[in-house]
Amino acid sequence: MSISTTALFCVLDDFAKTYEDWERHHLIPTNQKRRRLGKLCLSEMLFIMVLFHVEAYKNFKLYYLHGICHKHRGCFKDLPHYDRFIQLMPRLFMPLTILLHSLSGEETGIYFADSTPLKVCHNRRIYNHKVFDGLAARGKSTMGWFFGFKLHVVINHKGEIMACKITPGNMDDRTVLEHLTQSLKGKLYADKGYISQKLFKALWHKGLQLITGIRKNMKNYLLPWADKMMLRKRFIVETVFDTLKSSMGIEHSRHRSPINAMVHILSCLVAYAYKKNKPSINTSYP
């Protein structure tokens, strides 16, 4: 990631000030009179969570105790204990959601849609798993059965995330696509799992053309050369998923709190949105 830690903190601090001002004036006030300031402000907490997905750490506890408390200790006036920070993490859910929405990509007219599984445990531990009981579900992907969630994304050809949604693992990809593409117009390329005549008509009336491959039992149809080439470049979505999972650690099975798991996923998506060298494809043809 080419962005410096100083620049990252500055943009997060500007957002935190705007969010806190909006929170004071637009949210319903509580009867709680005591509002003691903590050791970390909102921008510092956001910085810690986003930086985790930029650094080369796979374990958040090791990252906090070594990376924050030692490596970046000079960036903070005071730091709470690790256990206390874990208790404070749910406060970041709403700010990260709004921040991710504000970092939506550029509307280019060329989009790609796909989903990827987010496993929360090994298949052998499904019946003993308690953390996401009632939230996660068993689903099937191209890699086999899994237990967890699905991350549905729509990206443009520059690799920027336009919209995303997290659902249980047994959710059909087609059910969320119309919601993810509410304000998009142009062409949307997807795999065979999105084939649906009803979905195609719904998106077509909104100005978005759904282009997919065909199954063996379907009649062949003529496809413009440019659309055929773009459909072959749909691998850019898999490259984005590989970046999120391999390099930024969006998926792991050590969560002990559902809300903290969502904070972890949102902070990873925000870190990806700030990433400059995103996977992209060339749309110009000779």
Secondary structure, 3 states (H helix, E strand, C coil): CCCCHHHHHHHHHHHHHHHHHHHHHHCCCCCCCCCCCCCCCHHHHHHHHHHHCCCCCCCHHHHHHHHHHHHCHHHCCCCCCHHHHHHHHHHHHHHHHHHHHHCCCCCCCEEEEEEEEEECCCHHHHHHCCCCCCCCEEEEECCEEEEEEEEEEEEECCCCEEEEEEEECCCCCHHHHHHHCCCCCEEEECCHHHCCHHHHHHHHHCCEEEECCCCCCCCCCCCCHHHHHHHHCCHHHHHHHHHHHHHCCCCCCCCCCHHHHHHHHHHHHHHHHHCCCCCCCCCCCC
